[in-house]
């Protein structure tokens, strides 16, 4: 595998939690950042913090649960920002409550964000990685996928 000297990463869910922590750690390591989140105010703060350590960082407000726009938006981000060497799929959400009382709209939104958008982000970035014969894809998941948490059935799927 070829490793570029200046790497560029696209991180979803970058406005908080693991996505934000990953973005800030990557910035300190000198990795340029294309940051995606639906939370534009929080995302702007992460971009400012990354730029403060001297890397290129851009905010891309995008609701990844709106599945019809994900792959094309991610491809457009990569075309505008430049080649993506590292894709980190960190966006995720869940609702609590009994599965038997979960509305179909909530079920679909969680699946679209936590599962389908991951696949679509990969589809948007992978062609460039294949062309360059280089790239890293990191998919963040939760212990909730292998451990029981009462009333977290939808998130644990």
Order of alpha helices (4+ residues) and beta strands (2+ residues): beta-alpha-beta-alpha-beta-alpha-beta-alpha-alpha-beta-alpha
